[in-house]
Each structure stands twice: as C-alpha cells, then as structure tokens.
Amino acid sequence: MRRKLAAGNWKMNGLSAALDELAAMGPAAEGKAEVLICPPATLVAPAAALGLPLAIGGQDCHAKDSGAHTGDISAAMLKDAGATYVILGHSERRADHDEHDEHVREKCRAAWDAGLAAVVCVGETLSEREAQNTLDIIAGQLAGSLPDGATGHNLVVAYEPVWAIGTGKVPDVDQIGEVHDFIRARLEKRLGEGVGRSVRLLYGGSVKPGNAAEIFAVSNVDGALVGGASLRAGDFLPIIEALNASAD
C-alpha cells in the first residue's frame, strides 16, 4: 500500500530562524503519512542535522555530478548534505530557467544515481487547460521527463496545474481526479501494473488547511506538494493531520 506523503516546498524562503518552524513540524512526522520538507539549499544540511523524523529534500539539482557550473548543486551534494529527495521539473524551473522535459529526465537520472528519490512535477498552463489540452500536455511531460527505471521507491509524481500555484484557484475535485487517474493509467501502461500502482501521486496548487481534506479524498491523490502553506507549522500541521486522517 502506498504511504501518503505531505511534501513542503519552501522555494526561495527561509533563513536559519526558519528551522524553528521545522522543529515544530517534527512530531507530526510520526503519524501514518510521511512528511518531506524541501528548504532552500542553504538549509538542507542544518535541517537534516536536526535529526527530526521527517525527510529533507532539495528543490533542484544539476544533471552532472560536478564541474564548472557556478551556482548549481549536484544530486551527490544534496545526498551528502542529508537530503533523500529532490524536486525536479517544477513549473517555476521550467518557466524561469527554460527547463524542458529532456533536462528534467537527465536530472532525474542523476538523482537516482546519487540515491535520491525524485519528485517530478507536471502540469498545464491556464491557456492549455482552456484549450482542453490538459491530458495531452501531461502525457507529453510524463513521457519526456521520466527515464526508464522508475519505481515506487525512487519516483513521486506531483500534478501541479500552473494556473493554480499560489493563486488561490484550485481545480474542482473532478478535474483533479481526472488528471490523477490519467497519470496512474499512463504509469501502469509504461511501468507495468504493479510498479505503476506503487508510485505516489501528489496534488499541488494552493493546497491549504481549508481544502486539504476534500483534495485528499480524491481518487489516486496520495498527498500534496505544498508551497506557501508549508512555511509555517501552524499552516502545515493541519494539512498533515488531514492527510493522516485520509489514511485511516
């Protein structure tokens, strides 16, 4: 059975004082759901050093192990700092850094080689949804972003409709369910039924304490990738609690 996962993406937020918020989240990580926090790279090592019962991840990695890539961080470096996961292909990386599916695929392979699990993000823009191209976009991103060799241990897929990230807009439960069921079917077709069913699928996009329970009740939603609401324990803990309740 797939273990539920509450993942927090802190993005470019958090100084050393933010570790107090992380410590406050620690007790909730002993529930049924796994808890993952992906702080900025400067906090990966100190966050891991706290020894809390939650996972720590990076927000991106380079496809190369090392080299002349100023400002970048490798998967091996994240692993060495104490990370066990890395987010790849987030829409903000795809848009702001012109990352394409082939770049995400190369990074995913590097993450696996370093012993990290990859949280690979897929999602459509508002114009693509309005043109009724959502499933075609998702299919292309899955095919292009995932290397061969995916398993339920090394891969998590996060569906994040670009138009819902940080906007307060959330797809209705039927829309979320349609995409998550579609992703599950595509994974089962490519990886085989058993492996395809083992990969956890997260929903991301304006997830808050007030809508978490409804989202977690949707078919094939195994948790959430949360942005702003994961920065403070007071906001993230109710989401974790809702996920734990959905696992009962």
C-alpha positions in Angstrom: 0.0 0.0 0.0 1.3 3.5 -0.9 2.2 5.6 2.1 0.7 9.1 2.0 3.2 11.9 1.6 2.9 15.6 2.7 5.7 17.5 0.9 6.6 21.1 1.6 8.4 23.2 -1.0 9.8 26.3 0.7 11.1 27.7 -2.6 13.3 30.8 -2.0 12.2 31.3 1.5 13.8 30.6 4.9 16.8 31.8 6.9 18.3 30.0 9.9 15.4 31.1 12.1 13.0 29.1 10.0 14.5 25.9 11.4 12.3 26.6 14.5 9.2 26.1 12.3 10.7 22.8 11.0 11.3 21.6 14.6 7.6 22.4 15.4 6.6 20.1 12.5 8.7 17.2 13.7 6.1 15.5 16.0 3.6 15.4 13.2 6.0 13.3 11.1 5.5 10.3 13.4 2.0 9.7 12.0 0.9 7.5 9.2 1.9 9.9 6.5 5.5 10.6 5.5 6.5 14.3 5.8 9.0 15.8 3.5 10.4 19.4 3.6 12.4 20.9 0.8 14.1 24.0 2.2 16.5 26.3 0.2 19.9 24.7 -0.4 21.5 26.8 2.4 19.3 25.0 4.9 19.4 21.4 3.7 22.4 20.4 5.9 21.2 22.1 9.1 17.7 20.8 8.6 19.0 17.3 8.2 21.2 17.7 11.2 18.2 18.3 13.5 17.5 14.6 13.3 13.7 15.0 13.0 11.5 12.1 11.9 10.9 13.8 8.6 12.6 13.7 5.2 14.6 16.6 3.8 14.9 17.3 0.1 16.4 19.7 -2.4 14.5 21.8 -4.8 16.6 21.1 -7.9 19.8 19.5 -8.9 22.2 19.6 -11.9 22.4 16.7 -14.2 26.2 16.5 -13.8 28.0 15.1 -10.7 30.4 18.0 -10.6 32.2 20.6 -12.8 32.3 24.2 -13.9 28.6 25.0 -13.2 28.7 28.1 -11.0 25.8 28.4 -8.6 24.4 24.9 -9.3 24.2 22.0 -6.9 24.6 18.3 -7.8 22.5 15.4 -6.6 25.5 13.9 -4.9 26.0 17.2 -2.9 22.3 17.1 -1.8 22.8 13.5 -0.7 25.9 14.4 1.1 24.1 17.2 2.9 21.5 14.8 4.2 18.7 15.0 1.6 16.8 11.9 0.5 14.6 13.6 -2.1 14.8 16.3 -4.8 12.1 18.2 -6.6 12.5 18.3 -10.4 10.7 19.9 -13.2 8.7 22.4 -11.1 6.8 24.8 -13.3 8.8 27.7 -11.9 12.0 26.0 -13.0 10.5 25.2 -16.4 9.4 28.8 -16.9 12.2 30.8 -15.2 15.1 28.7 -16.3 13.8 27.4 -19.6 13.9 23.8 -18.5 12.4 21.2 -20.8 11.4 17.6 -20.4 14.8 16.3 -21.5 16.5 18.4 -18.9 14.2 17.0 -16.2 14.9 13.5 -17.4 18.6 14.0 -17.2 18.3 15.4 -13.7 16.1 12.6 -12.7 18.6 10.0 -13.8 21.3 11.9 -11.8 19.2 11.9 -8.7 18.6 8.2 -8.9 22.3 7.6 -9.4 23.0 9.6 -6.3 20.4 7.6 -4.3 17.8 10.3 -4.1 14.1 9.9 -4.9 12.8 12.4 -7.4 9.6 14.3 -7.1 8.8 15.1 -10.7 6.3 17.8 -11.4 3.9 18.0 -14.3 1.1 20.4 -15.1 -0.7 22.6 -17.6 -1.0 26.4 -18.0 -4.3 28.1 -18.0 -4.3 28.6 -21.8 -3.6 24.8 -22.2 -6.5 23.9 -19.9 -8.8 26.3 -21.7 -7.9 24.8 -25.0 -8.7 21.4 -23.5 -5.2 20.1 -23.9 -4.5 19.2 -20.3 -4.2 15.5 -20.7 -2.1 15.8 -23.9 0.3 18.1 -22.0 0.5 15.7 -19.0 1.1 12.7 -21.3 4.0 14.5 -23.1 5.6 15.7 -19.8 5.4 12.2 -18.3 6.9 10.6 -21.5 9.7 13.1 -21.8 10.6 13.7 -18.1 10.8 10.2 -16.8 13.8 8.0 -17.5 13.5 4.2 -17.7 13.8 2.5 -14.3 11.2 4.3 -12.3 9.9 2.5 -9.2 7.7 3.4 -6.3 10.8 3.9 -4.3 12.7 6.4 -6.5 9.8 8.3 -8.0 7.0 10.5 -6.9 4.9 12.4 -9.4 3.3 15.7 -8.5 0.5 17.2 -10.6 0.6 21.0 -10.3 -1.6 22.9 -12.6 0.4 26.0 -13.3 -2.6 28.3 -13.1 -3.3 27.1 -9.5 0.1 27.6 -8.0 0.0 30.5 -5.5 -3.2 31.9 -7.0 -5.8 30.6 -4.6 -7.5 28.9 -7.6 -8.0 25.2 -7.2 -9.3 22.8 -9.8 -12.5 21.1 -8.7 -12.3 17.6 -7.4 -13.5 16.1 -10.7 -10.7 17.9 -12.6 -8.1 16.7 -10.1 -9.4 13.2 -10.1 -9.4 13.1 -13.9 -5.7 14.0 -14.1 -4.6 11.8 -11.3 -6.5 8.8 -12.7 -4.9 9.6 -16.1 -1.4 9.7 -14.6 -2.0 6.4 -12.8 -3.1 4.8 -16.1 -0.1 6.1 -18.0 2.3 4.9 -15.3 0.7 1.4 -15.2 0.9 1.2 -19.0 4.6 2.2 -19.1 5.9 0.6 -15.9 3.6 -2.4 -15.6 0.5 -2.5 -13.3 2.4 -3.3 -10.1 5.1 -0.7 -10.4 2.7 1.9 -11.8 0.4 1.5 -8.8 3.3 1.8 -6.4 4.3 5.4 -7.5 2.8 8.1 -5.2 0.9 10.9 -6.9 0.7 14.3 -5.2 -1.5 17.2 -5.9 0.0 20.7 -5.7 -1.5 24.1 -6.2 -3.0 26.3 -3.5 -3.4 23.5 -1.0 -4.5 24.9 2.3 -5.9 23.6 5.6 -9.4 24.5 4.5 -9.4 22.4 1.3 -6.9 19.6 2.1 -9.4 17.0 3.3 -11.5 17.4 0.2 -8.5 17.0 -2.1 -7.2 14.0 -0.2 -10.4 12.2 -0.7 -10.0 12.3 -4.5 -9.1 9.1 -6.3 -5.3 8.5 -6.7 -4.3 11.5 -4.6 -1.6 10.2 -2.3 -0.7 13.5 -0.7 0.3 17.0 -1.6 3.2 19.2 -2.7 2.6 22.4 -0.7 4.2 25.8 -1.2 3.4 28.8 0.9 1.3 26.8 3.5 4.4 24.7 4.3 6.4 27.6 5.6 4.7 27.8 9.0 3.9 24.9 11.3 0.5 26.4 12.1 -0.5 26.1 8.4 1.2 22.9 7.5 0.3 20.8 10.5 -3.5 20.8 9.7 -2.7 19.6 6.2 -0.6 16.8 7.6 -3.4 15.9 10.0 -5.9 15.8 7.2 -3.6 13.5 5.2 -3.2 11.2 8.2 -7.0 11.1 8.6 -7.4 10.1 4.9 -5.0 7.2 5.5 -7.3 5.6 8.1 
